[in-house]
Amino acid sequence: MAALRVTITGATGLIGRHLTAELRRRGAQVTVLSRDPPRAQRALSAIADSSLRVMPWEPLRGPPPAPALAGRDAVVHLAGESIAQRWSARAMRAIRDSRVVGTVNLVQALRSAEPCPRALLSASAVGYYGAHGEEPLDEDAAPGTDFLAAVCTAWEAQAERARELGMRVAQFRNGVVLDAHGGALGAMLTPFRLGLGGPVAGGRQYMSWIHRDDLVAMILAAIEDERWSGPVNATAPEPVSNREFAYALGDELSRPARLPLPGFVLRARYGQMAKIITTGARVLPAKALVLGYRFRFPQVRGALAAALSGRS
């Protein structure tokens, strides 16, 4: 069986590094598109060898080189400006453009790639749904109306245009990714280890989360299985309230986790971005379950224990 050929954007990010490593472990030929190839080569040095190519691409300036895409079994598009920052007008423009304009330019290059890749697997986020209460949401739920929902809607729409080329397209609506070395969990560890953690803004809002290894495994499944198509909720089957998450993390760290953090403190620091922390959505992985995906970490306590110990 021929080795898979995969191109990845955002390969040096939280998910991209682990996806790249797993693909290389399986013998895949991986091409990385990066704004700074030397930096990407250094960041991936532990897994970089003669079969891993790093090619330049500035997502906001134009299409990537078509040879980086031609003949690929899949293009995995993970690149995007971090949303974990204060949402100034400039930051919001960068968040949107990095996703929407970057995807427009990527699809333009796909039109020139010969032969055309078989699949485009694009990141999205549960922010697509906006703020909800306890209502369970599957992939058929309507989009929200806030800033992040609008970004996700536009982002997915641009990825969907790759279907015009005969490509299969899947959009992964990622939940909060649990990895002790980065992302939301990484940012929480210091205050929680100091005994300063606790529920945010009352803690009743839902957190739709996923262990890093489950997200990587879903993407790997989608590379090879043509049934993975359209929007996919990349979340664990048991979302929890923010209060439950805080207590579980405190227990895993053997620290108290009952110091509440008022919403106004977050709003003062992060502005509009605080809304995605103080509100939430109960997002369920309906499509993944129908497709037979078996979660390695379906419950938050097991996922936190594995993330904190470095187990996979």
Summary of the structure (lengths in Angstrom):
residues: 312
radius of gyration: 19.0
end to end distance: 26.9
largest distance: 57.3
contacts: 1052
relative contact order: 0.13
helix: 44%
strand: 18%
